[in-house]
Amino acid sequence: MQRIMKSTIAAVCFATCLFMLNTALAQQTRQSGWYMGMNTFRLNDKFIFFFDAQLRSTDRWVQSETFIFRPAIGYFLNKRTILSLGVASVTNWRTLTYSDMGAPVSIRDAVDDNRIWQQLIINQNIKNSTVQHRLRLEERALGTLTREGSELVLVDRKLNARFRYFTRAIIPFNKQTTFSKGWFAALQNEFFFNVIGSAQANRKLFDQSRTYGGIGYRLSSKIDLEWGYMAQYIVQRQSPNTLNNIAQLSTFLRL
């Protein structure tokens, strides 16, 4: 148990150091807002259905930038380990400015970035705290953004496979043996790596990181509300890289 606790503390410290390094290296910044709703439905002793829905804003909260709907079916390998298969419907609103017809004209349109994904979740309990490790592989078809008349489309789509490693800790403020209600702290970090088709992304192995800290309230064993800040560090194809400062609101439903 002490070894697990030390490993968790080391991971959180490492994520904090990485965030400080990312902040120092970032050359351009953004401010945006994200909403995330996580919904989990236990079907029986072996199967679980879950989906998350996310809405993200553009820089400075001007308008919508991305909407994600991501369902999956999961199978319990044991009480703490879940193997899942899912799909994701991703809509990105993009703006392209062109001037081949005189004065510059901007087109804003919805462009899809749908994908399939597989993941392994491992849950740990440390007293009344929980730590989750998530390993996810997602396959995407990325292309070049262009316009056809008054619409934006992606052409020359090619495979990009991205590996994501996610760690999240929930630390209750009270000392209940079983945490079912009250305030808690949430700490998490996620790394993204392009393992296939990096040329379709940023031409690098490392894609981005997301470091997050938040405060939540557990209304019951089934519902959590959470508010927090996320530092998303994005490695671009060409410098400068981007630090996105995100205010995030999350809801969690477990049935």
C-alpha positions as CSV (number, residue, x, y, z in Angstrom):
1,M,0.0,0.0,0.0
2,Q,2.8,2.4,0.9
3,R,4.5,1.6,-2.4
4,I,1.3,2.5,-4.3
5,M,0.9,5.7,-2.4
6,K,4.5,6.7,-3.1
7,S,4.0,5.9,-6.8
8,T,0.9,8.0,-7.0
9,I,2.6,11.0,-5.3
10,A,5.6,10.6,-7.6
11,A,3.3,10.6,-10.6
12,V,1.5,13.8,-9.4
13,C,4.8,15.5,-8.8
14,F,6.1,14.5,-12.2
15,A,2.9,15.9,-13.8
16,T,3.4,19.2,-11.9
17,C,7.0,19.5,-13.0
18,L,5.9,18.8,-16.6
19,F,3.3,21.4,-16.4
20,M,5.8,24.0,-15.2
21,L,8.2,23.0,-18.0
22,N,5.4,23.2,-20.6
23,T,4.4,26.7,-19.3
24,A,8.0,27.9,-19.7
25,L,8.3,26.5,-23.2
26,A,5.0,27.5,-24.6
27,Q,5.2,30.5,-26.9
28,Q,1.5,31.1,-27.6
29,T,-1.4,30.8,-25.2
30,R,-5.2,30.3,-25.4
31,Q,-8.0,30.6,-23.0
32,S,-11.0,28.3,-23.5
33,G,-13.8,26.5,-21.7
34,W,-14.7,22.8,-21.8
35,Y,-17.8,20.9,-20.5
36,M,-17.6,17.2,-20.0
37,G,-20.4,14.8,-19.1
38,M,-19.3,11.2,-18.1
39,N,-22.1,8.6,-18.0
40,T,-21.7,5.0,-16.9
41,F,-24.4,2.2,-16.9
42,R,-23.7,-1.2,-15.3
43,L,-25.4,-3.8,-17.5
44,N,-24.5,-6.9,-15.4
45,D,-21.6,-8.4,-13.6
46,K,-19.5,-8.5,-16.7
47,F,-20.6,-5.7,-19.0
48,I,-20.8,-2.0,-18.8
49,F,-22.0,0.7,-21.2
50,F,-20.6,4.3,-20.9
51,F,-20.3,7.4,-23.0
52,D,-19.0,10.9,-22.6
53,A,-20.2,14.1,-24.3
54,Q,-18.0,17.2,-24.5
55,L,-18.4,20.7,-25.8
56,R,-15.3,22.9,-26.1
57,S,-15.0,26.6,-27.0
58,T,-12.6,28.5,-29.2
59,D,-10.0,30.9,-27.8
60,R,-11.4,33.4,-25.3
61,W,-14.8,31.6,-25.3
62,V,-16.0,33.3,-28.5
63,Q,-17.9,30.3,-30.1
64,S,-18.1,26.5,-30.1
65,E,-15.0,24.7,-31.5
66,T,-15.5,21.0,-30.8
67,F,-18.3,18.6,-29.9
68,I,-17.6,15.0,-29.0
69,F,-19.9,12.1,-28.4
70,R,-18.0,8.9,-27.4
71,P,-19.9,5.7,-26.5
72,A,-18.3,2.3,-25.6
73,I,-19.0,-1.1,-24.3
74,G,-16.7,-2.5,-21.6
75,Y,-16.0,-5.9,-20.2
76,F,-14.8,-6.6,-16.6
77,L,-11.7,-8.7,-16.7
78,N,-11.9,-8.5,-12.9
79,K,-13.3,-6.1,-10.3
80,R,-10.7,-3.5,-11.0
81,T,-9.9,-3.9,-14.7
82,I,-12.1,-3.1,-17.7
83,L,-11.4,-3.7,-21.3
84,S,-13.4,-1.5,-23.7
85,L,-14.2,-0.9,-27.4
86,G,-15.7,2.3,-28.6
87,V,-16.3,4.9,-31.3
88,A,-16.3,8.6,-31.3
89,S,-18.3,11.2,-33.3
90,V,-16.2,14.3,-33.3
91,T,-17.3,17.6,-34.9
92,N,-14.7,20.4,-35.2
93,W,-15.8,23.9,-36.3
94,R,-12.9,25.3,-38.4
95,T,-12.4,28.7,-40.1
96,L,-10.5,29.0,-43.4
97,T,-9.7,32.4,-45.0
98,Y,-9.0,32.6,-48.7
99,S,-8.5,35.5,-51.2
100,D,-8.7,33.9,-54.6
101,M,-11.8,35.8,-55.4
102,G,-10.7,39.4,-54.4
103,A,-11.1,40.6,-50.9
104,P,-10.3,37.9,-48.2
105,V,-13.3,35.8,-47.2
106,S,-13.6,33.5,-44.2
107,I,-15.6,30.3,-44.2
108,R,-16.6,28.6,-40.9
109,D,-17.9,25.1,-41.2
110,A,-18.2,21.8,-39.3
111,V,-15.6,19.1,-40.1
112,D,-15.7,15.6,-38.8
113,D,-12.9,13.7,-37.1
114,N,-14.5,10.4,-36.3
115,R,-12.5,7.5,-34.8
116,I,-12.6,4.1,-33.2
117,W,-10.7,3.3,-30.0
118,Q,-9.8,0.6,-27.5
119,Q,-8.8,1.0,-23.9
120,L,-7.8,-0.7,-20.7
121,I,-8.8,0.8,-17.3
122,I,-7.2,-0.2,-14.0
123,N,-8.7,1.1,-10.8
124,Q,-7.0,1.2,-7.5
125,N,-8.3,2.0,-4.0
126,I,-6.0,3.7,-1.4
127,K,-8.0,4.0,1.8
128,N,-11.0,6.0,0.7
129,S,-9.2,7.6,-2.3
130,T,-9.2,6.1,-5.8
131,V,-6.6,6.1,-8.6
132,Q,-7.4,5.3,-12.2
133,H,-5.0,4.3,-14.9
134,R,-6.3,4.4,-18.5
135,L,-4.5,3.2,-21.6
136,R,-6.2,4.1,-24.8
137,L,-5.4,3.6,-28.5
138,E,-7.5,5.5,-31.0
139,E,-7.4,5.3,-34.8
140,R,-8.2,8.4,-36.8
141,A,-8.4,9.4,-40.5
142,L,-6.6,12.8,-40.7
143,G,-6.4,14.9,-43.9
144,T,-5.8,18.3,-45.3
145,L,-8.4,21.0,-44.8
146,T,-9.7,22.7,-48.0
147,R,-12.8,24.2,-49.3
148,E,-15.4,23.1,-51.9
149,G,-17.5,26.1,-52.8
150,S,-18.8,27.4,-49.5
151,E,-18.0,24.3,-47.5
152,L,-14.9,23.0,-45.7
153,V,-13.8,19.4,-46.3
154,L,-10.9,17.1,-45.4
155,V,-9.2,15.5,-48.3
156,D,-6.4,12.9,-48.7
157,R,-7.3,11.2,-45.4
158,K,-4.7,8.8,-44.0
159,L,-4.4,6.7,-40.9
160,N,-3.2,8.2,-37.6
161,A,-3.0,6.0,-34.5
162,R,-2.6,7.8,-31.2
163,F,-1.8,6.2,-27.8
164,R,-3.0,8.0,-24.6
165,Y,-1.9,7.3,-21.0
166,F,-4.2,8.9,-18.4
167,T,-3.9,8.9,-14.6
168,R,-6.6,10.4,-12.3
169,A,-6.8,10.5,-8.5
170,I,-9.9,11.3,-6.4
171,I,-9.0,12.4,-2.8
172,P,-11.9,13.0,-0.5
173,F,-11.7,15.7,2.1
174,N,-13.5,13.6,4.8
175,K,-12.4,10.3,6.3
176,Q,-15.3,8.1,5.4
177,T,-14.3,4.5,4.9
178,T,-16.6,4.5,1.8
179,F,-16.7,7.9,0.1
180,S,-20.4,8.4,-0.8
181,K,-20.9,12.2,-0.3
182,G,-18.9,15.3,0.2
183,W,-16.1,17.4,-1.2
184,F,-13.0,16.0,-2.9
185,A,-10.0,17.0,-4.9
186,A,-9.2,15.6,-8.4
187,L,-5.8,15.4,-9.9
188,Q,-5.0,14.0,-13.3
189,N,-2.6,14.0,-16.2
190,E,-2.7,12.5,-19.7
191,F,0.0,12.1,-22.4
192,F,-0.6,11.7,-26.1
193,F,1.8,9.9,-28.5
194,N,1.5,9.4,-32.3
195,V,2.5,5.8,-32.8
196,I,1.3,5.5,-36.4
197,G,1.0,8.2,-39.1
198,S,2.7,11.1,-37.2
199,A,3.1,12.8,-40.6
200,Q,-0.7,13.3,-40.6
201,A,-0.5,15.1,-37.2
202,N,2.5,17.1,-36.1
203,R,5.2,14.9,-37.5
204,K,6.4,14.1,-34.0
205,L,6.0,11.2,-31.5
206,F,4.8,13.4,-28.7
207,D,1.5,15.1,-29.5
208,Q,0.3,16.8,-26.3
209,S,-0.2,16.6,-22.6
210,R,-3.2,17.6,-20.3
211,T,-2.6,18.4,-16.7
212,Y,-5.6,19.1,-14.5
213,G,-6.6,19.9,-10.9
214,G,-10.1,20.4,-9.7
215,I,-12.5,20.5,-6.8
216,G,-15.7,18.4,-6.8
217,Y,-18.7,17.6,-4.7
218,R,-20.2,14.1,-4.6
219,L,-24.0,14.4,-4.3
220,S,-24.4,10.7,-3.8
221,S,-22.7,7.5,-4.8
222,K,-24.1,8.0,-8.3
223,I,-23.5,11.7,-9.1
224,D,-20.4,14.0,-9.0
225,L,-20.1,17.7,-9.9
226,E,-16.6,19.0,-10.6
227,W,-14.9,22.3,-11.5
228,G,-11.2,22.7,-12.4
229,Y,-8.4,24.1,-14.4
230,M,-6.6,22.2,-17.2
231,A,-3.3,23.1,-18.9
232,Q,-3.2,21.6,-22.3
233,Y,0.2,21.7,-24.0
234,I,0.1,21.0,-27.7
235,V,3.1,20.3,-29.8
236,Q,2.5,21.9,-33.2
237,R,3.9,20.8,-36.6
238,Q,5.9,24.0,-36.6
239,S,6.8,26.4,-33.7
240,P,5.4,28.0,-31.7
241,N,3.7,25.3,-29.6
242,T,0.5,26.1,-27.7
243,L,-0.5,26.3,-24.1
244,N,-4.3,26.2,-23.8
245,N,-5.6,27.4,-20.4
246,I,-8.9,25.6,-19.9
247,A,-11.7,26.2,-17.3
248,Q,-13.5,22.9,-17.1
249,L,-16.9,21.9,-15.8
250,S,-17.7,18.2,-15.4
251,T,-20.6,16.0,-14.4
252,F,-20.4,12.2,-13.6
253,L,-23.3,9.9,-13.5
254,R,-23.0,6.2,-12.4
255,L,-26.0,3.9,-12.7
